[in-house]
Structure formats: C-alpha cells, structure tokens
Amino acid sequence: MAIFSIPDIKIAGIAASVPKKEVSTRDYNLLSEKEQENFIKIIGVEKRRVADPGIATSDLSFEAAKQLIEGLGWDPEEVELLIFVSQSRDYLIPATAGILQNKLGLPKTCMALDISLGCSGYVYGLSVMGRMMSGGAIKKGLFLVGDVSTQNTSYKDKSTYPLFGDAGTATALEYVPGAPDMAFNLQTDGSGYEAIIIPDGGIRNFATKETSFEYEDIAEGISRNKFHIALNGEEVFNFSLREVAPNIRALLEYSGMELEVIDYFVTHQANKLMNESIRKKLKIDPAKYPYSIRNFGNTSSASIPLTIVTALQDEVTGKELKLLLSGFGVGLSWGSAVLNTDKIFCPALIEI
Amino acid sequence: MVAIEEFISRVEGEFEDMEPGNLSTESVLRDHFTWDSINALIFIAHVNVEYDVVISADDLINAQTLRELYNLVSTKASAA
C-alpha cells in the first residue's frame, strides 16, 4: 500500500492566481433559468474564472510563485527542485517545468519535472516533493500546480462547460529537520481511465483534421469534439462515493488520529453534491469543511491550494493548523494527506 | 435496514419540491418531478450517505417503483 509518512518538510507558503475574467452560470444559455438555479444550488458553481486563449496554467502559477519567492525573501539561486503538476501543459513537448525554471530565474542546478495528474495532483505532487527533499540534499523546492480546463470544454456540453474554472498555484517547501511528519495514502484505478478523458491529441489518437474537430451529439445538451473534455459524471460520482471516505479513514488510522483532531478538511472541489456526500459520510462538521467551488468552480488540481488561499487565508497565516487534504478524480487517481502548517506565508488571491 | 415507510419518508425529505406523504410504495419517482441527471445524482448520493450503498443510473432505470428501489438498496446494504 502507498501509505507512508515523510519527516522534516515544512510548508513555508501557498499562493494562488486566477484570471480576472469571471463568468456566471446565470449567463449560460444552454440551461433554462430553473436549471441554472438548480445547478448553482446542487452542483454549487455560481461563478468561475476563465483564462483568455493563449494564457496557460504556467502563466498563472508563475505569478503565484513570484509572489511566494518575494514574500518569503527566498534567493531564487537556492531553489533546487521545481515540480509542475497539471494536465494543461504549455506544449506537447517539452515539459513545462523547465520553462518555469528559466522564467523564474532559478539556477541550472535546479531539477525540474512535470507530473501529469488532475484532481489528485496536489496530494500526489506534495508526496513526491516531500520525498525528494526529506533527505536534506535539497533545502528549498517550488511546487506549482493548476489547470486551465476551460479551453478544452465544449460550450455545447452542459455536463462540463458550466463546471470548470481556471487557476494556478504555488507552494513553497523547505527542509527543516524536526518538522512534523506529513502522511499520505495514495491510490489508483486505471480501469476507469475513460471516465474523464480528452481522447485526441496524444499519440494514441493523433489529431487529424477529419476526425478530431468534428462535433458529435452524445446526448441531449451534450455535443463536443475529440479535443474536448468528456466526463462520465455518474461513473466519477460513484467512484468518489465509494473510494474517498475509506481512503481518508485508512490514513487517519495509519496516523493514529481521530477525525476530531483535524482543524480543516480541504478536499478537491468536484461538485457540491459529491463533496457534501463525502462530508456527511465522514460526519465532518460543516465549519471544518471549506469551499471555493461557488466562486471558482471545479479548478482541477488547483482546487485544494485555491481553497486554502480563498477560504482559510487568515487561519493559515495566523496559527498552527492540522489539515487533512484529499484529491480524487481523473485517472482514476485519488489520495489524501495529513499535515501541519504553522503560520505560513499566504498572500491574497492574485488576479491577472 | 430501515422499514420501507421510513425509507420513503427520507426520500421525501431529500427533495425540496416533494410534499411529505405524497409518495407510496408503488410511486415512480419520474412521475412526481422532473427526473433529470441532477436529481438522479441526488438520489444516488442520498442512498450512499444514508445506507452506505452505491447504485448506478442503470439501477435507477431498472427499478421503477419505490418498493423496487427499496428492495435494491436493502439487498445491497445487507451484502455489504
């Protein structure tokens, strides 16, 4: 089982950045007025941020990283690890991490790599960062996470278009001997790889003019081409209901913790109905379960740090906290983490 | 597993447009309100939170009446 602890790693700061452009569910004409209100109430998305064409996830994460480096007073020369977690990279090749290493002025002695994960990506990436750094060879690392999903949603697909929002984030990690352990429980079920998929553009289905751009009517209100995100809502919904709560319970058991000692449960913002079901199953107090979905939608891999910045800024900057993080979705891939934060640097949401 | 009367009363409690006492064992949900994908997900989430079982959209289509849904959920709950 991929269930383990990592010592000596401290989260120094978290920043998040979103596009200025905001769209409202009430302006989405493929839903009737009644459907719009029902969508806002049940799925939980009222507004979301949308990147203009040409604005990439790395642009959003870059601004967040710049603010972190400045705010923490880091010397960029000291950063020896950069990991970029996203499913909306700049190019098919090369990796985006290198582009960010150069743009941020990090030294050539910095190792940089991409990880391709979505909703589970923040938790997964944090475990890789932590493991890379916990030996003490690398003392400072930047963890850049986010997605621009709106470029790949079809306006004529009511199952995806009103759901997703764009955001990029940055988390600064330091090697600090004696820092409390972070613990992780990471899982995968690749048999569900088609549940959330952009079918064309990779090597399996290389893009062609004839096959990739043709719109297909899938169901009433769902029309898209093969560069658009296809979401099997029911499969993802049932997967999350089945897997997330047991994964969190197993992590708490491994860590020897009761649910009550956790100050906040910050989970992926999939949709409000799913999140509330998970919260109720685990009997988590609503006051301990923050949301960002209402104003930002489902922001894929950015959802956990974005929720921390927009809903818990005063808490994480002002006091010591025990957080439980959980991400779940595309892959299918899911995982949770328990960790401590101690008055971290967390600037206000950046809008670009 | 709770009795079927309690099962039905909890379903009525889950959907806001539903007046208590409107549903019976022979009621078919789609006859009582708009049966769209969101309402199907609400029902799937409801039985998962209340009875810790996972049912699919196909299950919902195959089980027509509330009695059939109750039997399905009971069977799954006792198998878990």
Interface residues (C-beta under 8 A of the other chain):
Chain A: E35 N38 F39 I42 I43 S159 G233 E234 F237 N238 L241 R242 L273 M274 E276 S277 K280 K281
Chain B: D36 S37 I38 A40 L41 I42 I44 A45 N48 V49 D52 V54 S56 A57
